[in-house]
Amino acid sequence: MISQAPDQIHGHAVLEMMAQSDHTYTRTSLIAEIKENFGDDARFVICSGGNMTAEVLVDTLAAKGKFVGTEEAFQFDTGTMCNH
C-alpha cells in the first residue's frame, strides 16, 4: 500500500472515477469533474509525487500514458492501472 499524507487523495481514486463514469473527457472537463467530486482545493498523490492540484495531476497522468483517445475526447486506459 502507498503511504500518503492524510489530506491527499490517491490518483487511483480519479482513475477509478473515470473508469466508472465511462465518459470521454477534455482536459478542462476532467479537471471540472475532479473538482466537483473531490473539492476545489483537493490535493493528490501518485507513485511519483504528491501535493498535486487537479491540473497537475491530469497533466502528469496524461504524460504517463494513462489516457487513450485525442486531446478533445479521451478516457482512462484501464490497462495502465498499476496494481498496488
KOLDOFI-947252 format. One line per field, with one value per residue (C-alpha): x, z, y; residue number from 0; residue in three letters. Coordinates in Angstrom, 1 decimal, padded with zeros to 4 digits. Layout:
# residues N
x	[X;...] $
z	[Z;...] $
y	[Y;...] $
votor	[NUM;...] $
nulo	[ALA;...] $
//
This chain:
# residues 84
x	[000.0;001.2;001.7;000.2;-000.5;-004.0;-005.1;-004.1;-006.2;-004.5;-004.7;-006.2;-009.4;-009.5;-008.7;-011.5;-013.9;-013.0;-013.4;-016.8;-018.2;-017.4;-017.3;-014.9;-013.1;-011.2;-008.5;-011.0;-014.0;-011.9;-010.5;-014.0;-015.3;-012.4;-013.1;-016.8;-016.1;-013.1;-013.3;-011.7;-008.8;-008.1;-004.5;-003.5;-000.6;000.6;003.6;005.9;004.9;002.3;000.7;-000.7;-003.6;-006.2;-004.5;-001.0;-002.5;-004.2;-001.1;001.0;-001.4;-001.5;002.3;002.4;000.2;-002.9;-005.3;-006.4;-008.0;-007.4;-006.9;-010.6;-012.0;-010.0;-010.7;-008.7;-006.9;-007.7;-004.9;-002.4;-003.6;-000.8;-001.6;-000.5] $
z	[000.0;-000.8;002.2;001.8;003.8;005.3;003.4;000.0;-002.3;-004.2;-008.0;-008.3;-007.0;-010.0;-012.4;-010.8;-011.1;-014.8;-015.4;-013.6;-015.5;-019.0;-020.2;-022.6;-021.4;-022.4;-020.0;-018.9;-018.4;-016.5;-014.2;-013.6;-012.7;-010.4;-008.6;-008.4;-006.9;-004.6;-004.0;-005.5;-003.0;-003.1;-003.4;-004.9;-004.6;-007.1;-007.1;-008.4;-006.3;-004.2;-003.3;-006.8;-007.9;-010.2;-013.1;-012.3;-011.7;-015.1;-016.9;-015.0;-015.8;-019.4;-019.6;-018.1;-020.9;-018.7;-021.3;-024.7;-027.4;-028.5;-026.5;-027.2;-026.4;-024.1;-021.5;-018.9;-020.4;-017.7;-018.9;-017.5;-013.9;-011.6;-009.0;-005.6] $
y	[000.0;003.5;005.8;009.2;012.3;012.1;015.2;013.9;011.7;009.0;009.4;005.9;007.5;009.8;006.9;004.8;007.7;007.9;004.1;004.0;007.0;005.7;009.4;010.9;014.0;017.0;018.3;021.0;018.7;016.2;018.9;020.2;016.7;016.0;019.3;018.5;015.1;015.8;019.6;022.6;022.5;018.8;017.6;014.4;011.9;009.2;006.9;009.6;012.5;014.3;017.6;017.9;020.1;018.6;020.4;019.0;015.5;015.5;016.6;014.1;011.2;012.2;012.3;008.8;007.5;006.8;008.1;006.9;009.0;012.5;015.7;016.5;013.1;010.8;008.1;006.3;003.3;000.7;-001.5;001.1;000.8;-000.2;-002.9;-001.7] $
votor	[0;1;2;3;4;5;6;7;8;9;10;11;12;13;14;15;16;17;18;19;20;21;22;23;24;25;26;27;28;29;30;31;32;33;34;35;36;37;38;39;40;41;42;43;44;45;46;47;48;49;50;51;52;53;54;55;56;57;58;59;60;61;62;63;64;65;66;67;68;69;70;71;72;73;74;75;76;77;78;79;80;81;82;83] $
nulo	[MET;ILE;SER;GLN;ALA;PRO;ASP;GLN;ILE;HIS;GLY;HIS;ALA;VAL;LEU;GLU;MET;MET;ALA;GLN;SER;ASP;HIS;THR;TYR;THR;ARG;THR;SER;LEU;ILE;ALA;GLU;ILE;LYS;GLU;ASN;PHE;GLY;ASP;ASP;ALA;ARG;PHE;VAL;ILE;CYS;SER;GLY;GLY;ASN;MET;THR;ALA;GLU;VAL;LEU;VAL;ASP;THR;LEU;ALA;ALA;LYS;GLY;LYS;PHE;VAL;GLY;THR;GLU;GLU;ALA;PHE;GLN;PHE;ASP;THR;GLY;THR;MET;CYS;ASN;HIS] $
//
